[in-house]
Amino acid sequence: MKLTVLGNNGPYPKAGGACSGYLLEEGETKILLDCGNGVLSTLLKVCDLEEIDGIFLSHLHSDHMADILIMKYAIGINKNNKPVKSIPLYLPMEDMDLVNRLNYNDAFEIHGIEEGKPVDINDLSIDFKKMNHPIETYGIRVKNGEKVMVYSADTSYNEELVTFASDADLFLCESGVLEEDLTETTPHLSPKQAGEIATKANVERLILTHFYPEYRLDKIANEAQESFDSELELSEPMKTYFV
């Protein structure tokens, strides 16, 4: 599998950046994990929308789904001029008012995400686990038969994520808040907590993401290294990682 980071900021992008969005490829199969602010533009640098086999939104906070509201026009308007396939879109169905605003001219085939109900797209099997966040949010685990990639989505610390990420070849984990800014009610992981989860889960490789734009990246890396001593990287926009 091949993972390309399309955006890695939250809850807003730095200058010239983008929020959460990740393109995962297995052969000719392409799926998009999250589609936050700025992701449509960066996605189009890598592939055409017609090549996308499925889109998975971990939750419906704007920094993870805002560009779906623009993508619906990029697909839907073109349907008036040429045959364009609808893209399967998988997402939490908690806020139906918002869900109903996501579609235009059948740009998407909308499906609800449910824990324990995996989705198969060609050679990929995609599974979900509910995370601890203020709205309905799911971690995403993708297998191609041999390799496993796990995406934490947004969450506070929870042992279920340890089990969900167990033995992953690549663990893409949010690290939105430094330890010095963490409180009991913070709905995000610190880099140190991300490292602790990765260590307990025995993951082979940890890639941190969802960076607050005002943080120094070296502070994020140093903090994560306190709790994880295997292969660790900070995600970089438009960089590709192989699983």
PAMIDREN-642430 format. One line per 2 residues: their letters; for each residue x, y, z of N, C-alpha, C. Coordinates in steps of 0.05 Angstrom, whole numbers, always signed. Layout:
N
A) X:Y:Z:X:Y:Z:X:Y:Z ~ ...
# end
This chain:
243
MK) +17:-24:+0:+0:+0:+0:+17:+25:+0 ~ +7:+46:-10:+21:+71:-13:+3:+94:-1
LT) +14:+108:+18:-1:+130:+32:+11:+157:+25 ~ -5:+175:+15:+4:+202:+9:-10:+221:+26
VL) +4:+238:+41:-7:+258:+59:-15:+282:+42 ~ -41:+288:+41:-51:+311:+26:-54:+336:+44
GN) -56:+332:+70:-58:+353:+89:-55:+342:+117 ~ -43:+357:+135:-37:+346:+162:-40:+366:+185
NG) -55:+387:+180:-60:+407:+201:-88:+404:+213 ~ -92:+416:+236:-118:+418:+249:-115:+435:+273
PY) -136:+450:+280:-163:+451:+267:-164:+470:+243 ~ -142:+483:+236:-141:+500:+213:-114:+497:+200
PK) -111:+503:+174:-85:+499:+161:-66:+522:+165 ~ -40:+516:+164:-20:+537:+164:-20:+550:+136
AG) -6:+572:+132:-5:+585:+106:+5:+565:+85 ~ -11:+562:+64:-4:+544:+42:-9:+514:+49
GA) -20:+509:+72:-24:+481:+80:-53:+471:+76 ~ -58:+448:+87:-85:+436:+86:-90:+420:+111
CS) -115:+416:+117:-122:+399:+140:-122:+370:+132 ~ -134:+353:+149:-131:+324:+146:-141:+313:+120
GY) -124:+298:+106:-131:+284:+82:-109:+265:+74 ~ -115:+240:+68:-95:+220:+62:-105:+202:+40
LL) -89:+199:+19:-95:+182:-3:-80:+155:+1 ~ -96:+133:+1:-84:+107:+4:-89:+91:-21
EE) -67:+79:-32:-68:+65:-57:-59:+37:-54 ~ -73:+18:-68:-64:-9:-70:-68:-18:-98
GE) -46:-19:-113:-48:-24:-142:-63:-1:-155 ~ -85:-7:-169:-101:+14:-183:-123:+24:-164
TK) -126:+13:-141:-147:+21:-122:-138:+46:-106 ~ -155:+66:-105:-149:+90:-90:-172:+97:-72
IL) -166:+101:-46:-187:+110:-27:-176:+135:-13 ~ -194:+153:-6:-187:+178:+8:-197:+176:+37
LD) -179:+180:+56:-186:+181:+84:-187:+210:+93 ~ -210:+220:+98:-216:+248:+106:-211:+267:+83
CG) -224:+290:+86:-223:+310:+64:-227:+338:+75 ~ -208:+347:+92:-210:+373:+105:-204:+396:+87
NG) -202:+420:+99:-197:+444:+84:-172:+442:+68 ~ -174:+448:+42:-151:+448:+24:-144:+422:+11
VL) -157:+400:+19:-149:+374:+10:-156:+369:-20 ~ -179:+380:-29:-187:+376:-57:-165:+386:-75
ST) -154:+409:-70:-133:+420:-87:-108:+403:-87 ~ -100:+393:-64:-76:+376:-63:-81:+349:-75
LL) -105:+338:-72:-112:+313:-84:-110:+314:-114 ~ -118:+336:-126:-118:+338:-155:-90:+340:-166
KV) -70:+345:-149:-42:+344:-158:-33:+315:-162 ~ -48:+296:-149:-39:+268:-149:-55:+251:-168
CD) -82:+256:-169:-99:+240:-186:-124:+254:-193 ~ -139:+244:-213:-165:+255:-220:-187:+243:-201
LE) -208:+257:-198:-230:+248:-181:-242:+221:-191 ~ -241:+218:-217:-252:+194:-229:-237:+168:-221
EI) -213:+172:-210:-197:+149:-202:-203:+140:-173 ~ -218:+156:-158:-223:+150:-130:-245:+129:-128
DG) -239:+107:-114:-257:+85:-110:-274:+87:-85 ~ -267:+104:-67:-283:+107:-43:-271:+129:-25
IF) -288:+143:-10:-280:+164:+8:-290:+156:+36 ~ -273:+159:+56:-280:+152:+84:-275:+177:+101
LS) -296:+187:+114:-294:+209:+132:-295:+199:+161 ~ -274:+203:+176:-273:+193:+203:-294:+206:+221
HL) -299:+232:+216:-320:+246:+230:-326:+272:+215 ~ -346:+287:+224:-356:+309:+209:-348:+337:+221
HS) -325:+338:+233:-313:+365:+239:-301:+376:+214 ~ -303:+403:+211:-296:+415:+186:-267:+409:+177
DH) -249:+407:+195:-221:+402:+187:-216:+374:+177 ~ -238:+358:+177:-236:+331:+166:-255:+326:+143
MA) -273:+345:+137:-293:+340:+116:-301:+364:+100 ~ -291:+388:+105:-301:+412:+93:-299:+412:+63
DI) -278:+400:+51:-275:+400:+22:-294:+381:+8 ~ -308:+364:+22:-329:+348:+10:-351:+367:-1
LI) -356:+389:+14:-376:+408:+5:-369:+422:-21 ~ -343:+422:-28:-334:+433:-53:-331:+410:-74
MK) -322:+388:-65:-318:+365:-84:-345:+357:-96 ~ -367:+360:-82:-393:+352:-93:-399:+368:-118
YA) -389:+393:-120:-394:+408:-144:-374:+400:-166 ~ -350:+394:-159:-330:+385:-179:-339:+359:-193
IG) -354:+342:-178:-364:+318:-190:-392:+323:-203 ~ -410:+336:-187:-437:+339:-195:-442:+356:-220
IN) -427:+378:-222:-431:+396:-245:-422:+381:-271 ~ -400:+367:-269:-390:+353:-292:-408:+330:-301
KN) -426:+321:-283:-445:+300:-291:-464:+311:-312 ~ -467:+337:-314:-485:+349:-334:-473:+348:-362
NK) -447:+345:-363:-433:+347:-389:-422:+321:-399 ~ -417:+302:-381:-404:+277:-390:-411:+256:-369
PV) -408:+230:-376:-412:+209:-356:-391:+210:-334 ~ -399:+214:-310:-381:+215:-287:-393:+197:-265
KS) -377:+179:-255:-387:+160:-235:-391:+174:-209 ~ -411:+165:-194:-414:+174:-166:-393:+159:-149
IP) -382:+173:-130:-361:+161:-113:-374:+152:-87 ~ -370:+127:-79:-380:+118:-53:-367:+134:-30
LY) -384:+145:-13:-376:+161:+9:-386:+149:+35 ~ -367:+142:+53:-373:+128:+78:-368:+148:+101
LP) -387:+151:+119:-385:+171:+140:-404:+165:+163 ~ -399:+177:+186:-418:+175:+208:-444:+189:+201
ME) -466:+178:+210:-493:+189:+203:-506:+203:+226 ~ -491:+212:+245:-502:+224:+269:-517:+250:+263
DM) -506:+267:+245:-517:+293:+238:-529:+291:+210 ~ -555:+283:+209:-567:+279:+183:-571:+305:+168
DL) -575:+327:+182:-578:+353:+168:-553:+359:+152 ~ -530:+355:+164:-504:+359:+150:-500:+339:+128
VN) -506:+313:+134:-502:+292:+114:-518:+299:+89 ~ -543:+308:+93:-560:+314:+70:-550:+338:+53
RL) -532:+354:+65:-521:+377:+50:-495:+369:+35 ~ -486:+345:+39:-460:+338:+27:-462:+330:-2
NY) -486:+324:-11:-489:+313:-38:-500:+334:-57 ~ -493:+331:-83:-504:+348:-104:-504:+332:-130
ND) -527:+329:-142:-529:+316:-168:-517:+288:-168 ~ -522:+274:-145:-512:+246:-142:-482:+244:-145
AF) -468:+264:-135:-438:+263:-136:-428:+239:-120 ~ -443:+233:-98:-434:+211:-80:-456:+191:-76
EI) -448:+166:-71:-465:+145:-60:-459:+144:-30 ~ -477:+154:-14:-472:+157:+15:-479:+132:+30
HG) -460:+123:+47:-464:+100:+64:-455:+107:+92 ~ -470:+96:+112:-462:+100:+140:-440:+82:+149
IE) -422:+92:+166:-402:+76:+178:-413:+64:+204 ~ -407:+38:+208:-415:+24:+232:-392:+7:+242
EG) -387:+9:+268:-367:-8:+280:-374:-37:+277 ~ -355:-53:+269:-359:-81:+266:-371:-89:+239
KP) -374:-69:+221:-384:-75:+194:-363:-65:+174 ~ -344:-82:+167:-322:-74:+149:-333:-70:+121
VD) -318:-55:+105:-324:-49:+77:-301:-60:+61 ~ -307:-74:+39:-287:-84:+21:-288:-69:-5
IN) -265:-58:-13:-262:-45:-39:-239:-58:-53 ~ -245:-74:-73:-225:-89:-88:-208:-105:-68
DL) -182:-101:-67:-165:-117:-49:-162:-106:-21 ~ -176:-84:-15:-174:-72:+11:-199:-78:+28
SI) -193:-84:+53:-214:-88:+73:-211:-66:+94 ~ -233:-51:+98:-232:-27:+115:-251:-32:+139
DF) -240:-29:+163:-255:-34:+187:-255:-8:+204 ~ -273:-7:+224:-277:+18:+239:-279:+13:+269
KK) -270:+32:+284:-273:+31:+314:-280:+58:+324 ~ -300:+60:+341:-309:+86:+351:-288:+97:+370
MN) -282:+122:+367:-262:+136:+383:-275:+155:+403 ~ -259:+166:+422:-268:+185:+442:-265:+214:+431
HP) -286:+226:+422:-286:+252:+411:-314:+265:+415 ~ -316:+291:+414:-342:+303:+420:-365:+295:+402
IE) -359:+287:+377:-379:+277:+359:-372:+249:+350 ~ -390:+235:+337:-386:+208:+328:-361:+207:+310
TY) -341:+191:+318:-315:+190:+304:-305:+162:+304 ~ -293:+154:+281:-283:+127:+278:-254:+126:+270
GI) -238:+110:+284:-212:+102:+274:-216:+83:+250 ~ -197:+82:+233:-199:+66:+208:-175:+48:+205
RV) -181:+22:+200:-160:+2:+197:-163:-10:+169 ~ -141:-10:+154:-142:-19:+126:-122:-42:+123
KN) -132:-64:+111:-115:-87:+106:-116:-94:+76 ~ -93:-103:+66:-92:-112:+38:-86:-142:+36
GE) -90:-156:+59:-85:-184:+60:-59:-191:+74 ~ -39:-173:+71:-13:-177:+84:-6:-155:+103
KV) -10:-130:+94:-2:-107:+109:-27:-93:+122 ~ -21:-79:+144:-43:-65:+158:-34:-36:+163
MV) -53:-17:+156:-49:+11:+162:-72:+20:+179 ~ -66:+33:+201:-87:+43:+219:-85:+73:+222
YS) -108:+86:+220:-111:+115:+223:-127:+120:+248 ~ -116:+135:+267:-130:+139:+293:-154:+157:+291
AD) -155:+175:+270:-174:+197:+270:-169:+215:+294 ~ -189:+230:+303:-185:+247:+327:-197:+233:+351
TS) -182:+234:+373:-191:+220:+397:-174:+228:+421 ~ -186:+226:+445:-170:+227:+469:-159:+199:+474
YN) -142:+196:+494:-130:+171:+500:-150:+149:+506 ~ -148:+126:+494:-165:+104:+501:-152:+77:+494
EE) -156:+58:+512:-143:+32:+508:-154:+17:+484 ~ -178:+23:+475:-189:+9:+452:-173:+15:+427
LV) -161:+39:+426:-144:+46:+403:-119:+28:+403 ~ -109:+22:+427:-86:+4:+429:-93:-23:+415
TF) -116:-34:+422:-124:-60:+410:-129:-57:+380 ~ -141:-35:+372:-148:-31:+344:-123:-28:+327
AS) -102:-15:+338:-77:-11:+323:-57:-34:+327 ~ -65:-54:+341:-46:-76:+347:-32:-87:+323
DA) -5:-87:+325:+13:-99:+305:+10:-87:+277 ~ +1:-62:+276:-1:-49:+250:+27:-44:+238
DL) +29:-46:+212:+54:-41:+198:+59:-11:+198 ~ +37:+5:+195:+39:+34:+196:+16:+45:+212
FL) +22:+61:+232:+1:+74:+249:+2:+104:+245 ~ -18:+114:+231:-20:+143:+227:-37:+155:+249
CE) -24:+169:+267:-37:+177:+292:-37:+207:+296 ~ -59:+218:+304:-61:+246:+310:-45:+253:+335
SG) -34:+277:+335:-20:+287:+359:-25:+317:+360 ~ -50:+324:+365:-59:+352:+362:-52:+371:+384
VL) -44:+360:+408:-40:+378:+431:-15:+369:+446 ~ +4:+387:+451:+27:+381:+467:+19:+375:+495
EE) +36:+359:+509:+30:+352:+537:+26:+377:+555 ~ +41:+398:+550:+38:+422:+566:+11:+436:+564
DL) -3:+430:+542:-29:+442:+537:-52:+422:+542 ~ -46:+398:+549:-66:+377:+552:-81:+380:+578
TE) -107:+377:+577:-124:+377:+601:-140:+351:+602 ~ -155:+347:+624:-171:+323:+626:-194:+322:+605
TT) -201:+344:+594:-223:+345:+575:-214:+349:+546 ~ -188:+350:+542:-178:+353:+514:-186:+329:+497
PH) -199:+334:+475:-208:+311:+458:-188:+302:+437 ~ -162:+306:+444:-141:+298:+425:-118:+285:+440
LS) -100:+272:+425:-77:+260:+436:-53:+279:+436 ~ -36:+276:+456:-10:+289:+455:+9:+271:+440
PK) +32:+282:+430:+52:+264:+418:+61:+242:+436 ~ +64:+249:+462:+73:+228:+481:+52:+206:+483
QA) +27:+213:+484:+5:+193:+486:+4:+176:+460 ~ +8:+189:+438:+9:+174:+412:+32:+154:+413
GE) +55:+162:+424:+77:+143:+426:+71:+121:+445 ~ +57:+127:+467:+50:+106:+487:+31:+85:+474
IA) +12:+95:+459:-7:+77:+446:+8:+60:+425 ~ +25:+72:+410:+40:+57:+390:+58:+36:+402
TK) +70:+42:+425:+87:+23:+439:+71:-1:+449 ~ +48:+5:+462:+31:-16:+473:+20:-33:+450
AN) +14:-21:+427:+3:-35:+405:+23:-50:+388 ~ +49:-46:+394:+70:-60:+380:+70:-54:+350
VE) +65:-29:+344:+65:-22:+315:+94:-20:+305 ~ +97:-25:+279:+123:-25:+267:+133:+4:+262
RL) +114:+21:+254:+122:+48:+246:+100:+67:+254 ~ +108:+89:+266:+89:+110:+275:+93:+135:+259
IL) +72:+145:+247:+73:+171:+233:+53:+190:+246 ~ +63:+212:+257:+46:+231:+271:+34:+251:+251
TH) +9:+260:+258:-4:+279:+240:-23:+297:+256 ~ -39:+313:+242:-59:+331:+255:-45:+351:+273
FY) -27:+367:+261:-10:+385:+276:-24:+413:+279 ~ -24:+423:+303:-33:+451:+307:-12:+469:+294
PE) -21:+487:+277:-2:+503:+261:+18:+520:+276 ~ +12:+527:+301:+29:+544:+317:+51:+528:+331
YR) +50:+502:+331:+70:+486:+345:+96:+483:+329 ~ +118:+481:+343:+143:+474:+330:+144:+444:+327
LD) +152:+435:+303:+152:+407:+297:+173:+392:+314 ~ +195:+405:+320:+215:+391:+336:+205:+384:+364
KI) +187:+402:+375:+176:+396:+401:+157:+371:+400 ~ +142:+369:+378:+125:+346:+374:+142:+320:+372
AN) +163:+321:+356:+180:+297:+353:+193:+289:+379 ~ +204:+309:+393:+218:+303:+418:+200:+291:+439
EA) +176:+301:+440:+157:+290:+460:+149:+261:+453 ~ +144:+256:+428:+137:+229:+420:+159:+209:+425
QE) +184:+218:+422:+207:+200:+426:+210:+192:+455 ~ +197:+206:+473:+198:+199:+501:+184:+172:+506
SF) +165:+165:+489:+148:+142:+495:+149:+121:+472 ~ +163:+127:+450:+164:+109:+428:+192:+109:+417
DS) +205:+85:+416:+233:+84:+408:+237:+68:+382 ~ +216:+62:+368:+218:+49:+342:+217:+70:+320
EL) +210:+62:+296:+210:+80:+273:+189:+102:+275 ~ +197:+127:+277:+179:+149:+282:+184:+171:+261
EL) +162:+181:+249:+165:+204:+231:+142:+223:+235 ~ +147:+248:+228:+125:+268:+227:+116:+269:+198
SE) +89:+268:+195:+78:+269:+168:+86:+295:+154 ~ +91:+293:+128:+97:+317:+112:+78:+319:+89
PM) +67:+343:+84:+48:+346:+62:+61:+337:+35 ~ +45:+322:+20:+52:+312:-6:+75:+291:-6
KT) +81:+281:+17:+101:+260:+19:+86:+233:+18 ~ +99:+213:+5:+87:+187:+3:+102:+167:+20
YF) +87:+150:+34:+98:+130:+52:+89:+103:+42 ~ +106:+83:+43:+99:+56:+34:+94:+38:+58
V) +73:+23:+57:+65:+5:+79:+74:-23:+72
# end
